[in-house]
């Protein structure tokens, strides 16, 4: 996380959980970055990462595990999906790389 | 016996595409260079967080996860 702060990067977690659930989750895992609630699934829809899950015969639509890096211009610099998106290393290296051109500022 | 085993394996293999579909990645069409769709969402502290508020200031890593209290 220190590496990310040094490269002017913030992390936003996003899921369909309620703020109350996210607050308890943040406390349990000890994260300091915001966990956002996409309860209406608007963002998941806009990012096209709603995924059907089948739980005990019930059908649900939750997030596809995805990591997206957005630069300071609001443009996407990196997209990673599926199991590899659990590991943040490549997203982190993209961000520390993004910092270099701005190093002088 | 060997032939039966092979037939069984082939039969089983026939079932895998369905299982694989279940695990298929909901692949986004967003790609590098696209403008990230803006959004405003409530944080775990009940504060509004707007993606475009970071524009010109911070890079943002969006980490989408399935559900709280689950691995990954």
Backbone of each chain as nested JSON, in Angstrom:
{
  "chains": [
    {"id": "A", "residues": [
      {"number": 1, "name": "UNK", "atoms": {"N": [0.829, -1.209, 0.0], "CA": [0.0, 0.0, 0.0], "C": [0.862, 1.257, 0.0]}},
      {"number": 2, "name": "UNK", "atoms": {"N": [1.981, 1.209, 0.734], "CA": [2.866, 2.381, 0.791], "C": [3.386, 2.706, -0.607]}},
      {"number": 3, "name": "UNK", "atoms": {"N": [3.696, 1.63, -1.343], "CA": [4.187, 1.78, -2.713], "C": [3.148, 2.519, -3.553]}},
      {"number": 4, "name": "UNK", "atoms": {"N": [1.879, 2.174, -3.336], "CA": [0.801, 2.786, -4.109], "C": [0.61, 4.245, -3.736]}},
      {"number": 5, "name": "UNK", "atoms": {"N": [0.663, 4.537, -2.453], "CA": [0.499, 5.925, -2.021], "C": [1.612, 6.78, -2.602]}},
      {"number": 6, "name": "UNK", "atoms": {"N": [2.811, 6.198, -2.66], "CA": [3.946, 6.933, -3.215], "C": [3.747, 7.198, -4.703]}},
      {"number": 7, "name": "UNK", "atoms": {"N": [2.971, 6.357, -5.358], "CA": [2.758, 6.566, -6.791], "C": [1.401, 7.219, -7.061]}},
      {"number": 8, "name": "UNK", "atoms": {"N": [0.903, 7.96, -6.056], "CA": [-0.333, 8.728, -6.25], "C": [-1.504, 7.85, -6.665]}},
      {"number": 9, "name": "UNK", "atoms": {"N": [-1.641, 6.721, -6.017], "CA": [-2.696, 5.783, -6.403], "C": [-3.607, 5.479, -5.221]}},
      {"number": 10, "name": "UNK", "atoms": {"N": [-4.904, 5.47, -5.482], "CA": [-5.856, 5.027, -4.469], "C": [-6.5, 3.728, -4.94]}},
      {"number": 11, "name": "UNK", "atoms": {"N": [-6.954, 2.948, -3.981], "CA": [-7.649, 1.704, -4.299], "C": [-9.103, 1.854, -3.878]}},
      {"number": 12, "name": "UNK", "atoms": {"N": [-10.019, 1.43, -4.736], "CA": [-11.442, 1.396, -4.397], "C": [-11.937, -0.035, -4.598]}},
      {"number": 13, "name": "UNK", "atoms": {"N": [-12.41, -0.643, -3.526], "CA": [-13.035, -1.957, -3.658], "C": [-14.498, -1.753, -4.02]}},
      {"number": 14, "name": "UNK", "atoms": {"N": [-15.038, -2.606, -4.861], "CA": [-16.44, -2.458, -5.276], "C": [-17.124, -3.827, -5.306]}},
      {"number": 15, "name": "UNK", "atoms": {"N": [-18.321, -3.893, -4.669], "CA": [-19.129, -5.114, -4.749], "C": [-20.59, -4.729, -4.563]}},
      {"number": 16, "name": "UNK", "atoms": {"N": [-21.461, -5.718, -4.551], "CA": [-22.891, -5.439, -4.399], "C": [-23.31, -5.432, -2.924]}},
      {"number": 17, "name": "UNK", "atoms": {"N": [-22.339, -5.565, -2.026], "CA": [-22.655, -5.58, -0.598], "C": [-23.153, -4.212, -0.123]}},
      {"number": 18, "name": "UNK", "atoms": {"N": [-23.876, -4.214, 0.983], "CA": [-24.345, -2.956, 1.579], "C": [-23.185, -2.271, 2.296]}},
      {"number": 19, "name": "UNK", "atoms": {"N": [-23.28, -0.946, 2.522], "CA": [-22.23, -0.26, 3.29], "C": [-22.003, -0.905, 4.653]}},
      {"number": 20, "name": "UNK", "atoms": {"N": [-23.054, -1.378, 5.3], "CA": [-22.9, -1.997, 6.621], "C": [-22.057, -3.275, 6.525]}},
      {"number": 21, "name": "UNK", "atoms": {"N": [-22.349, -4.092, 5.518], "CA": [-21.575, -5.329, 5.329], "C": [-20.124, -4.988, 4.992]}},
      {"number": 22, "name": "UNK", "atoms": {"N": [-19.952, -3.976, 4.147], "CA": [-18.588, -3.581, 3.761], "C": [-17.801, -3.029, 4.941]}},
      {"number": 23, "name": "UNK", "atoms": {"N": [-18.497, -2.308, 5.836], "CA": [-17.821, -1.756, 7.004], "C": [-17.3, -2.89, 7.891]}},
      {"number": 24, "name": "UNK", "atoms": {"N": [-18.138, -3.909, 8.074], "CA": [-17.722, -5.053, 8.9], "C": [-16.585, -5.813, 8.218]}},
      {"number": 25, "name": "UNK", "atoms": {"N": [-16.686, -5.932, 6.887], "CA": [-15.667, -6.639, 6.102], "C": [-14.337, -5.883, 6.18]}},
      {"number": 26, "name": "UNK", "atoms": {"N": [-14.402, -4.546, 6.055], "CA": [-13.189, -3.722, 6.101], "C": [-12.498, -3.886, 7.449]}},
      {"number": 27, "name": "UNK", "atoms": {"N": [-13.312, -3.934, 8.503], "CA": [-12.761, -4.09, 9.849], "C": [-12.091, -5.455, 9.993]}},
      {"number": 28, "name": "UNK", "atoms": {"N": [-12.762, -6.471, 9.47], "CA": [-12.227, -7.829, 9.612], "C": [-10.897, -7.994, 8.892]}},
      {"number": 29, "name": "UNK", "atoms": {"N": [-10.8, -7.481, 7.66], "CA": [-9.569, -7.704, 6.897], "C": [-8.582, -6.555, 7.06]}},
      {"number": 30, "name": "UNK", "atoms": {"N": [-9.013, -5.496, 7.763], "CA": [-8.089, -4.422, 8.095], "C": [-7.71, -3.525, 6.928]}},
      {"number": 31, "name": "UNK", "atoms": {"N": [-8.604, -3.356, 5.952], "CA": [-8.262, -2.457, 4.843], "C": [-8.567, -1.009, 5.23]}},
      {"number": 32, "name": "UNK", "atoms": {"N": [-7.793, -0.117, 4.673], "CA": [-7.994, 1.301, 4.966], "C": [-8.611, 2.033, 3.78]}},
      {"number": 33, "name": "UNK", "atoms": {"N": [-8.628, 1.405, 2.614], "CA": [-9.224, 2.063, 1.442], "C": [-10.733, 1.836, 1.434]}},
      {"number": 34, "name": "UNK", "atoms": {"N": [-11.474, 2.703, 0.725], "CA": [-12.941, 2.584, 0.741], "C": [-13.438, 1.318, 0.041]}},
      {"number": 35, "name": "UNK", "atoms": {"N": [-14.475, 0.732, 0.599], "CA": [-15.194, -0.359, -0.065], "C": [-16.546, 0.213, -0.482]}},
      {"number": 36, "name": "UNK", "atoms": {"N": [-16.819, 0.2, -1.765], "CA": [-18.018, 0.85, -2.297], "C": [-19.132, -0.147, -2.577]}},
      {"number": 37, "name": "UNK", "atoms": {"N": [-20.364, 0.331, -2.377], "CA": [-21.55, -0.518, -2.546], "C": [-22.237, -0.229, -3.87]}},
      {"number": 38, "name": "UNK", "atoms": {"N": [-22.213, -1.194, -4.752], "CA": [-22.958, -1.05, -6.008], "C": [-24.241, -1.862, -5.89]}},
      {"number": 39, "name": "UNK", "atoms": {"N": [-25.088, -1.433, -4.945], "CA": [-26.286, -2.219, -4.637], "C": [-27.265, -2.274, -5.809]}},
      {"number": 40, "name": "UNK", "atoms": {"N": [-27.261, -1.227, -6.65], "CA": [-28.141, -1.229, -7.823], "C": [-27.5, -1.881, -9.041]}},
      {"number": 41, "name": "UNK", "atoms": {"N": [-26.258, -2.318, -8.865], "CA": [-25.506, -2.988, -9.935], "C": [-25.336, -2.099, -11.168]}},
      {"number": 42, "name": "UNK", "atoms": {"N": [-25.425, -0.789, -10.973], "CA": [-25.287, 0.133, -12.107], "C": [-23.865, 0.143, -12.64]}},
      {"number": 43, "name": "UNK", "atoms": {"N": [-22.91, 0.138, -11.703], "CA": [-21.51, 0.194, -12.12], "C": [-21.086, -1.139, -12.74]}},
      {"number": 44, "name": "UNK", "atoms": {"N": [-21.514, -2.231, -12.113], "CA": [-21.188, -3.549, -12.672], "C": [-21.764, -3.684, -14.075]}},
      {"number": 45, "name": "UNK", "atoms": {"N": [-22.951, -3.107, -14.279], "CA": [-23.564, -3.148, -15.61], "C": [-22.773, -2.285, -16.59]}},
      {"number": 46, "name": "UNK", "atoms": {"N": [-22.429, -1.071, -16.149], "CA": [-21.682, -0.155, -17.026], "C": [-20.313, -0.738, -17.398]}},
      {"number": 47, "name": "UNK", "atoms": {"N": [-19.717, -1.456, -16.465], "CA": [-18.399, -2.057, -16.715], "C": [-18.515, -3.464, -17.321]}},
      {"number": 48, "name": "UNK", "atoms": {"N": [-19.748, -3.908, -17.53], "CA": [-20.032, -5.201, -18.175], "C": [-19.395, -6.379, -17.453]}},
      {"number": 49, "name": "UNK", "atoms": {"N": [-19.481, -6.359, -16.126], "CA": [-18.862, -7.456, -15.385], "C": [-19.839, -8.099, -14.402]}},
      {"number": 50, "name": "UNK", "atoms": {"N": [-21.132, -8.077, -14.755], "CA": [-22.103, -8.835, -13.969], "C": [-21.99, -10.289, -14.368]}},
      {"number": 51, "name": "UNK", "atoms": {"N": [-21.866, -11.157, -13.384], "CA": [-21.694, -12.575, -13.697], "C": [-22.769, -13.396, -13.0]}},
      {"number": 52, "name": "UNK", "atoms": {"N": [-23.379, -14.346, -13.719], "CA": [-24.379, -15.2, -13.061], "C": [-23.732, -16.227, -12.137]}},
      {"number": 53, "name": "UNK", "atoms": {"N": [-24.278, -16.334, -10.941], "CA": [-23.832, -17.356, -9.992], "C": [-25.033, -18.2, -9.613]}},
      {"number": 54, "name": "UNK", "atoms": {"N": [-24.788, -19.485, -9.44], "CA": [-25.839, -20.435, -9.094], "C": [-25.556, -20.935, -7.682]}},
      {"number": 55, "name": "UNK", "atoms": {"N": [-26.389, -20.55, -6.739], "CA": [-26.163, -20.976, -5.356], "C": [-27.378, -21.73, -4.844]}},
      {"number": 56, "name": "UNK", "atoms": {"N": [-27.19, -23.024, -4.613], "CA": [-28.266, -23.887, -4.106], "C": [-29.54, -23.735, -4.923]}},
      {"number": 57, "name": "UNK", "atoms": {"N": [-29.379, -23.694, -6.221], "CA": [-30.528, -23.637, -7.113], "C": [-31.024, -22.228, -7.397]}},
      {"number": 58, "name": "UNK", "atoms": {"N": [-30.545, -21.261, -6.638], "CA": [-30.947, -19.864, -6.877], "C": [-29.988, -19.183, -7.831]}},
      {"number": 59, "name": "UNK", "atoms": {"N": [-30.521, -18.281, -8.651], "CA": [-29.67, -17.57, -9.618], "C": [-29.406, -16.153, -9.113]}},
      {"number": 60, "name": "UNK", "atoms": {"N": [-28.147, -15.779, -9.137], "CA": [-27.761, -14.442, -8.675], "C": [-26.831, -13.8, -9.692]}},
      {"number": 61, "name": "UNK", "atoms": {"N": [-26.778, -12.471, -9.662], "CA": [-25.825, -11.76, -10.512], "C": [-24.959, -10.871, -9.641]}},
      {"number": 62, "name": "UNK", "atoms": {"N": [-23.708, -11.245, -9.555], "CA": [-22.755, -10.498, -8.753], "C": [-21.573, -10.116, -9.644]}},
      {"number": 63, "name": "UNK", "atoms": {"N": [-20.56, -9.521, -9.023], "CA": [-19.419, -9.055, -9.812], "C": [-18.54, -10.206, -10.289]}},
      {"number": 64, "name": "UNK", "atoms": {"N": [-18.049, -10.073, -11.501], "CA": [-16.919, -10.867, -11.951], "C": [-15.688, -10.247, -11.279]}},
      {"number": 65, "name": "UNK", "atoms": {"N": [-14.847, -11.085, -10.698], "CA": [-13.645, -10.535, -10.065], "C": [-12.783, -9.85, -11.128]}},
      {"number": 66, "name": "UNK", "atoms": {"N": [-12.583, -8.554, -10.947], "CA": [-11.924, -7.745, -11.982], "C": [-11.08, -6.655, -11.332]}},
      {"number": 67, "name": "UNK", "atoms": {"N": [-9.939, -6.395, -11.91], "CA": [-9.122, -5.259, -11.473], "C": [-8.914, -4.337, -12.665]}},
      {"number": 68, "name": "UNK", "atoms": {"N": [-9.258, -3.066, -12.479], "CA": [-9.088, -2.084, -13.56], "C": [-8.286, -0.905, -13.02]}},
      {"number": 69, "name": "UNK", "atoms": {"N": [-7.249, -0.519, -13.751], "CA": [-6.454, 0.639, -13.351], "C": [-6.873, 1.828, -14.211]}},
      {"number": 70, "name": "UNK", "atoms": {"N": [-7.251, 2.923, -13.536], "CA": [-7.665, 4.153, -14.209], "C": [-6.598, 5.211, -13.919]}},
      {"number": 71, "name": "UNK", "atoms": {"N": [-6.077, 5.852, -14.957], "CA": [-5.029, 6.846, -14.723], "C": [-5.629, 8.208, -14.377]}},
      {"number": 72, "name": "UNK", "atoms": {"N": [-4.747, 9.191, -14.197], "CA": [-5.213, 10.502, -13.745], "C": [-6.066, 11.213, -14.782]}},
      {"number": 73, "name": "UNK", "atoms": {"N": [-5.993, 10.773, -16.033], "CA": [-6.847, 11.361, -17.079], "C": [-8.2, 10.656, -17.156]}},
      {"number": 74, "name": "UNK", "atoms": {"N": [-8.427, 9.698, -16.272], "CA": [-9.695, 8.967, -16.285], "C": [-9.721, 7.857, -17.317]}},
      {"number": 75, "name": "UNK", "atoms": {"N": [-8.534, 7.554, -17.87], "CA": [-8.468, 6.498, -18.898], "C": [-7.98, 5.178, -18.311]}},
      {"number": 76, "name": "UNK", "atoms": {"N": [-8.502, 4.109, -18.9], "CA": [-8.154, 2.771, -18.434], "C": [-6.743, 2.412, -18.906]}},
      {"number": 77, "name": "UNK", "atoms": {"N": [-5.924, 1.93, -17.97], "CA": [-4.543, 1.553, -18.299], "C": [-4.304, 0.061, -18.19]}},
      {"number": 78, "name": "UNK", "atoms": {"N": [-5.242, -0.645, -17.536], "CA": [-4.984, -2.061, -17.268], "C": [-6.305, -2.737, -16.928]}},
      {"number": 79, "name": "UNK", "atoms": {"N": [-6.548, -3.903, -17.511], "CA": [-7.75, -4.675, -17.193], "C": [-7.328, -6.105, -16.903]}},
      {"number": 80, "name": "UNK", "atoms": {"N": [-7.752, -6.627, -15.779], "CA": [-7.407, -8.003, -15.428], "C": [-8.64, -8.679, -14.849]}},
      {"number": 81, "name": "UNK", "atoms": {"N": [-8.964, -9.869, -15.331], "CA": [-10.185, -10.54, -14.859], "C": [-9.908, -11.977, -14.453]}},
      {"number": 82, "name": "UNK", "atoms": {"N": [-10.808, -12.511, -13.641], "CA": [-10.7, -13.903, -13.227], "C": [-9.72, -14.073, -12.088]}},
      {"number": 83, "name": "UNK", "atoms": {"N": [-9.242, -15.302, -11.925], "CA": [-8.427, -15.626, -10.76], "C": [-7.167, -14.78, -10.661]}},
      {"number": 84, "name": "UNK", "atoms": {"N": [-6.591, -14.417, -11.789], "CA": [-5.351, -13.652, -11.731], "C": [-5.596, -12.261, -11.158]}},
      {"number": 85, "name": "UNK", "atoms": {"N": [-6.849, -11.795, -11.22], "CA": [-7.173, -10.463, -10.703], "C": [-7.14, -10.416, -9.174]}},
      {"number": 86, "name": "UNK", "atoms": {"N": [-7.076, -11.612, -8.548], "CA": [-6.981, -11.658, -7.093], "C": [-5.618, -11.124, -6.645]}},
      {"number": 87, "name": "UNK", "atoms": {"N": [-4.605, -11.402, -7.463], "CA": [-3.246, -10.959, -7.163], "C": [-3.037, -9.542, -7.7]}},
      {"number": 88, "name": "UNK", "atoms": {"N": [-2.81, -8.579, -6.816], "CA": [-2.75, -7.187, -7.261], "C": [-1.4, -6.768, -7.85]}},
      {"number": 89, "name": "UNK", "atoms": {"N": [-0.433, -7.69, -7.889], "CA": [0.922, -7.274, -8.259], "C": [1.024, -6.571, -9.603]}},
      {"number": 90, "name": "UNK", "atoms": {"N": [0.327, -7.097, -10.616], "CA": [0.483, -6.47, -11.93], "C": [-0.19, -5.099, -11.966]}},
      {"number": 91, "name": "UNK", "atoms": {"N": [-1.326, -4.962, -11.267], "CA": [-1.98, -3.645, -11.203], "C": [-1.073, -2.651, -10.482]}},
      {"number": 92, "name": "UNK", "atoms": {"N": [-0.414, -3.131, -9.434], "CA": [0.488, -2.272, -8.671], "C": [1.655, -1.83, -9.553]}},
      {"number": 93, "name": "UNK", "atoms": {"N": [2.199, -2.772, -10.317], "CA": [3.348, -2.399, -11.145], "C": [2.937, -1.428, -12.254]}},
      {"number": 94, "name": "UNK", "atoms": {"N": [1.689, -1.544, -12.738], "CA": [1.194, -0.575, -13.719], "C": [1.175, 0.814, -13.089]}},
      {"number": 95, "name": "UNK", "atoms": {"N": [0.713, 0.902, -11.863], "CA": [0.587, 2.203, -11.192], "C": [1.93, 2.811, -10.858]}},
      {"number": 96, "name": "UNK", "atoms": {"N": [2.86, 1.994, -10.386], "CA": [4.163, 2.553, -10.071], "C": [4.838, 2.979, -11.368]}},
      {"number": 97, "name": "UNK", "atoms": {"N": [4.532, 2.277, -12.455], "CA": [5.05, 2.676, -13.773], "C": [4.43, 3.987, -14.231]}},
      {"number": 98, "name": "UNK", "atoms": {"N": [3.133, 4.161, -13.934], "CA": [2.427, 5.39, -14.328], "C": [3.024, 6.607, -13.634]}},
      {"number": 99, "name": "UNK", "atoms": {"N": [3.581, 6.37, -12.475], "CA": [4.11, 7.479, -11.689], "C": [5.334, 8.108, -12.367]}},
      {"number": 100, "name": "UNK", "atoms": {"N": [6.103, 7.251, -13.056], "CA": [7.393, 7.73, -13.573], "C": [7.308, 8.963, -14.463]}},
      {"number": 101, "name": "UNK", "atoms": {"N": [6.381, 8.975, -15.454], "CA": [6.337, 10.165, -16.309], "C": [6.029, 11.437, -15.53]}},
      {"number": 102, "name": "UNK", "atoms": {"N": [5.372, 11.273, -14.373], "CA": [5.005, 12.445, -13.584], "C": [6.037, 12.71, -12.49]}},
      {"number": 103, "name": "UNK", "atoms": {"N": [7.116, 11.924, -12.518], "CA": [8.099, 11.969, -11.44], "C": [8.6, 13.364, -11.126]}},
      {"number": 104, "name": "UNK", "atoms": {"N": [8.712, 14.184, -12.145], "CA": [9.279, 15.52, -11.935], "C": [8.281, 16.45, -11.253]}},
      {"number": 105, "name": "UNK", "atoms": {"N": [7.014, 16.159, -11.418], "CA": [6.012, 17.099, -10.898], "C": [5.795, 16.931, -9.404]}}
    ]},
    {"id": "B", "residues": [
      {"number": 1, "name": "UNK", "atoms": {"N": [-11.653, -53.617, -21.325], "CA": [-11.713, -52.774, -20.132], "C": [-11.184, -51.374, -20.444]}},
      {"number": 2, "name": "UNK", "atoms": {"N": [-10.058, -51.383, -21.145], "CA": [-9.43, -50.11, -21.486], "C": [-10.384, -49.269, -22.344]}},
      {"number": 3, "name": "UNK", "atoms": {"N": [-11.042, -49.98, -23.28], "CA": [-11.958, -49.271, -24.178], "C": [-13.118, -48.649, -23.407]}},
      {"number": 4, "name": "UNK", "atoms": {"N": [-13.588, -49.408, -22.416], "CA": [-14.701, -48.893, -21.588], "C": [-14.264, -47.624, -20.853]}},
      {"number": 5, "name": "UNK", "atoms": {"N": [-13.038, -47.685, -20.345], "CA": [-12.508, -46.519, -19.629], "C": [-12.465, -45.293, -20.539]}},
      {"number": 6, "name": "UNK", "atoms": {"N": [-11.998, -45.535, -21.769], "CA": [-11.881, -44.418, -22.722], "C": [-13.266, -43.839, -23.023]}},
      {"number": 7, "name": "UNK", "atoms": {"N": [-14.241, -44.781, -23.197], "CA": [-15.614, -44.322, -23.462], "C": [-16.136, -43.491, -22.31]}},
      {"number": 8, "name": "UNK", "atoms": {"N": [-15.844, -43.967, -21.096], "CA": [-16.284, -43.229, -19.904], "C": [-15.671, -41.84, -19.859]}},
      {"number": 9, "name": "UNK", "atoms": {"N": [-14.385, -41.808, -20.168], "CA": [-13.677, -40.525, -20.159], "C": [-14.279, -39.568, -21.175]}},
      {"number": 10, "name": "UNK", "atoms": {"N": [-14.597, -40.107, -22.353], "CA": [-15.183, -39.274, -23.406], "C": [-16.541, -38.742, -22.966]}},
      {"number": 11, "name": "UNK", "atoms": {"N": [-17.31, -39.644, -22.32], "CA": [-18.627, -39.242, -21.82], "C": [-18.498, -38.111, -20.805]}},
      {"number": 12, "name": "UNK", "atoms": {"N": [-17.551, -38.302, -19.901], "CA": [-17.323, -37.281, -18.868], "C": [-16.907, -35.962, -19.507]}},
      {"number": 13, "name": "UNK", "atoms": {"N": [-16.035, -36.076, -20.48], "CA": [-15.521, -34.873, -21.147], "C": [-16.674, -34.093, -21.767]}},
      {"number": 14, "name": "UNK", "atoms": {"N": [-17.691, -34.848, -22.215], "CA": [-18.845, -34.213, -22.822], "C": [-19.589, -33.307, -21.847]}},
      {"number": 15, "name": "UNK", "atoms": {"N": [-19.419, -33.617, -20.567], "CA": [-20.125, -32.823, -19.558], "C": [-19.377, -31.554, -19.195]}},
      {"number": 16, "name": "UNK", "atoms": {"N": [-18.109, -31.533, -19.516], "CA": [-17.3, -30.404, -19.055], "C": [-17.644, -29.052, -19.661]}},
      {"number": 17, "name": "UNK", "atoms": {"N": [-18.021, -28.995, -20.93], "CA": [-18.323, -27.66, -21.481], "C": [-19.373, -26.911, -20.66]}},
      {"number": 18, "name": "UNK", "atoms": {"N": [-20.386, -27.649, -20.142], "CA": [-21.425, -27.002, -19.331], "C": [-20.817, -26.415, -18.069]}},
      {"number": 19, "name": "UNK", "atoms": {"N": [-19.939, -27.204, -17.439], "CA": [-19.297, -26.745, -16.211], "C": [-18.4, -25.55, -16.512]}},
      {"number": 20, "name": "UNK", "atoms": {"N": [-17.727, -25.623, -17.631], "CA": [-16.81, -24.543, -17.994], "C": [-17.584, -23.25, -18.226]}},
      {"number": 21, "name": "UNK", "atoms": {"N": [-18.784, -23.395, -18.789], "CA": [-19.607, -22.219, -19.06], "C": [-19.973, -21.503, -17.755]}},
      {"number": 22, "name": "UNK", "atoms": {"N": [-20.217, -22.328, -16.739], "CA": [-20.551, -21.792, -15.416], "C": [-19.419, -20.896, -14.906]}},
      {"number": 23, "name": "UNK", "atoms": {"N": [-18.192, -21.331, -15.216], "CA": [-17.03, -20.602, -14.724], "C": [-16.548, -19.548, -15.716]}},
      {"number": 24, "name": "UNK", "atoms": {"N": [-17.263, -19.379, -16.821], "CA": [-16.803, -18.441, -17.85], "C": [-16.698, -17.033, -17.269]}},
      {"number": 25, "name": "UNK", "atoms": {"N": [-15.697, -16.344, -17.714], "CA": [-15.483, -14.98, -17.223], "C": [-16.461, -14.042, -17.915]}},
      {"number": 26, "name": "UNK", "atoms": {"N": [-17.13, -13.199, -17.119], "CA": [-17.979, -12.149, -17.693], "C": [-17.035, -11.072, -18.207]}},
      {"number": 27, "name": "UNK", "atoms": {"N": [-16.688, -11.211, -19.478], "CA": [-15.594, -10.403, -20.014], "C": [-16.066, -9.0, -20.399]}},
      {"number": 28, "name": "UNK", "atoms": {"N": [-15.413, -8.009, -19.863], "CA": [-15.762, -6.631, -20.177], "C": [-15.229, -6.254, -21.557]}},
      {"number": 29, "name": "UNK", "atoms": {"N": [-15.955, -5.373, -22.222], "CA": [-15.464, -4.871, -23.513], "C": [-14.603, -3.625, -23.331]}},
      {"number": 30, "name": "UNK", "atoms": {"N": [-14.525, -3.142, -22.092], "CA": [-13.672, -1.982, -21.833], "C": [-12.227, -2.386, -22.058]}},
      {"number": 31, "name": "UNK", "atoms": {"N": [-11.475, -1.477, -22.672], "CA": [-10.08, -1.817, -22.932], "C": [-9.16, -0.635, -22.648]}},
      {"number": 32, "name": "UNK", "atoms": {"N": [-7.882, -0.933, -22.644], "CA": [-6.888, 0.099, -22.351], "C": [-7.069, 1.273, -23.305]}},
      {"number": 33, "name": "UNK", "atoms": {"N": [-7.109, 2.472, -22.751], "CA": [-7.294, 3.676, -23.567], "C": [-8.702, 4.218, -23.499]}},
      {"number": 34, "name": "UNK", "atoms": {"N": [-9.674, 3.362, -23.137], "CA": [-11.062, 3.826, -22.989], "C": [-11.179, 4.722, -21.758]}},
      {"number": 35, "name": "UNK", "atoms": {"N": [-12.122, 5.665, -21.812], "CA": [-12.437, 6.452, -20.62], "C": [-13.263, 5.563, -19.691]}},
      {"number": 36, "name": "UNK", "atoms": {"N": [-12.833, 5.463, -18.439], "CA": [-13.554, 4.632, -17.472], "C": [-14.909, 5.27, -17.179]}},
      {"number": 37, "name": "UNK", "atoms": {"N": [-16.011, 4.52, -17.31], "CA": [-17.332, 5.078, -17.015], "C": [-17.361, 5.652, -15.592]}},
      {"number": 38, "name": "UNK", "atoms": {"N": [-17.869, 6.872, -15.479], "CA": [-17.89, 7.524, -14.162], "C": [-18.99, 6.924, -13.287]}},
      {"number": 39, "name": "UNK", "atoms": {"N": [-18.82, 7.032, -11.99], "CA": [-19.858, 6.56, -11.072], "C": [-19.723, 7.259, -9.73]}},
      {"number": 40, "name": "UNK", "atoms": {"N": [-20.802, 7.25, -8.985], "CA": [-20.803, 7.697, -7.591], "C": [-21.426, 6.588, -6.76]}},
      {"number": 41, "name": "UNK", "atoms": {"N": [-20.711, 6.132, -5.739], "CA": [-21.22, 5.039, -4.899], "C": [-21.007, 5.364, -3.423]}},
      {"number": 42, "name": "UNK", "atoms": {"N": [-21.8, 4.719, -2.576], "CA": [-21.657, 4.873, -1.126], "C": [-20.534, 3.979, -0.611]}},
      {"number": 43, "name": "UNK", "atoms": {"N": [-19.683, 4.582, 0.222], "CA": [-18.587, 3.802, 0.798], "C": [-19.054, 3.111, 2.071]}},
      {"number": 44, "name": "UNK", "atoms": {"N": [-18.142, 2.314, 2.642], "CA": [-18.449, 1.639, 3.908], "C": [-18.604, 2.643, 5.049]}},
      {"number": 45, "name": "UNK", "atoms": {"N": [-18.213, 3.894, 4.825], "CA": [-18.427, 4.943, 5.836], "C": [-19.624, 5.823, 5.465]}},
      {"number": 46, "name": "UNK", "atoms": {"N": [-20.446, 5.35, 4.554], "CA": [-21.65, 6.052, 4.104], "C": [-21.325, 7.408, 3.488]}},
      {"number": 47, "name": "UNK", "atoms": {"N": [-20.182, 7.473, 2.796], "CA": [-19.818, 8.694, 2.085], "C": [-19.902, 8.437, 0.591]}},
      {"number": 48, "name": "UNK", "atoms": {"N": [-20.299, 9.492, -0.15], "CA": [-20.365, 9.37, -1.606], "C": [-18.95, 9.436, -2.17]}},
      {"number": 49, "name": "UNK", "atoms": {"N": [-18.585, 8.478, -2.979], "CA": [-17.272, 8.474, -3.622], "C": [-17.492, 8.5, -5.129]}},
      {"number": 50, "name": "UNK", "atoms": {"N": [-16.923, 9.536, -5.77], "CA": [-17.117, 9.711, -7.212], "C": [-15.791, 9.484, -7.929]}},
      {"number": 51, "name": "UNK", "atoms": {"N": [-15.808, 8.601, -8.918], "CA": [-14.563, 8.275, -9.626], "C": [-13.905, 9.525, -10.215]}},
      {"number": 52, "name": "UNK", "atoms": {"N": [-14.709, 10.403, -10.861], "CA": [-14.11, 11.545, -11.568], "C": [-13.513, 12.58, -10.604]}},
      {"number": 53, "name": "UNK", "atoms": {"N": [-13.819, 12.465, -9.3], "CA": [-13.192, 13.361, -8.318], "C": [-11.679, 13.132, -8.23]}},
      {"number": 54, "name": "UNK", "atoms": {"N": [-11.226, 11.955, -8.664], "CA": [-9.792, 11.647, -8.595], "C": [-9.054, 12.114, -9.85]}},
      {"number": 55, "name": "UNK", "atoms": {"N": [-9.827, 12.585, -10.836], "CA": [-9.223, 12.973, -12.116], "C": [-8.228, 14.122, -11.923]}},
      {"number": 56, "name": "UNK", "atoms": {"N": [-7.065, 13.992, -12.516], "CA": [-6.03, 15.017, -12.383], "C": [-5.264, 14.937, -11.074]}},
      {"number": 57, "name": "UNK", "atoms": {"N": [-5.705, 14.007, -10.196], "CA": [-5.056, 13.921, -8.876], "C": [-4.431, 12.562, -8.601]}},
      {"number": 58, "name": "UNK", "atoms": {"N": [-5.209, 11.512, -8.832], "CA": [-4.764, 10.171, -8.425], "C": [-5.044, 9.144, -9.518]}},
      {"number": 59, "name": "UNK", "atoms": {"N": [-4.174, 8.145, -9.595], "CA": [-4.529, 6.934, -10.325], "C": [-5.449, 6.135, -9.416]}},
      {"number": 60, "name": "UNK", "atoms": {"N": [-6.353, 5.38, -10.007], "CA": [-7.307, 4.615, -9.207], "C": [-7.263, 3.15, -9.61]}},
      {"number": 61, "name": "UNK", "atoms": {"N": [-7.128, 2.281, -8.643], "CA": [-7.276, 0.846, -8.902], "C": [-8.686, 0.454, -8.477]}},
      {"number": 62, "name": "UNK", "atoms": {"N": [-9.494, 0.013, -9.426], "CA": [-10.838, -0.474, -9.113], "C": [-10.729, -1.978, -8.899]}},
      {"number": 63, "name": "UNK", "atoms": {"N": [-11.011, -2.416, -7.684], "CA": [-10.926, -3.845, -7.377], "C": [-12.332, -4.372, -7.133]}},
      {"number": 64, "name": "UNK", "atoms": {"N": [-12.903, -4.987, -8.159], "CA": [-14.254, -5.552, -8.033], "C": [-14.155, -6.927, -7.39]}},
      {"number": 65, "name": "UNK", "atoms": {"N": [-14.913, -7.133, -6.319], "CA": [-14.922, -8.448, -5.675], "C": [-16.344, -8.976, -5.618]}},
      {"number": 66, "name": "UNK", "atoms": {"N": [-16.452, -10.293, -5.457], "CA": [-17.758, -10.942, -5.59], "C": [-18.662, -10.581, -4.409]}},
      {"number": 67, "name": "UNK", "atoms": {"N": [-18.232, -10.921, -3.211], "CA": [-19.014, -10.651, -2.008], "C": [-18.078, -10.441, -0.832]}},
      {"number": 68, "name": "UNK", "atoms": {"N": [-18.499, -9.598, 0.112], "CA": [-17.728, -9.425, 1.335], "C": [-17.649, -10.759, 2.076]}},
      {"number": 69, "name": "UNK", "atoms": {"N": [-16.587, -10.928, 2.831], "CA": [-16.38, -12.118, 3.666], "C": [-16.134, -13.385, 2.862]}},
      {"number": 70, "name": "UNK", "atoms": {"N": [-15.827, -13.239, 1.575], "CA": [-15.434, -14.409, 0.801], "C": [-13.996, -14.206, 0.362]}},
      {"number": 71, "name": "UNK", "atoms": {"N": [-13.308, -15.278, 0.087], "CA": [-11.9, -15.194, -0.287], "C": [-11.707, -14.454, -1.589]}},
      {"number": 72, "name": "UNK", "atoms": {"N": [-10.58, -13.821, -1.703], "CA": [-10.212, -13.15, -2.961], "C": [-10.758, -11.802, -3.073]}}
    ]}
  ]
}
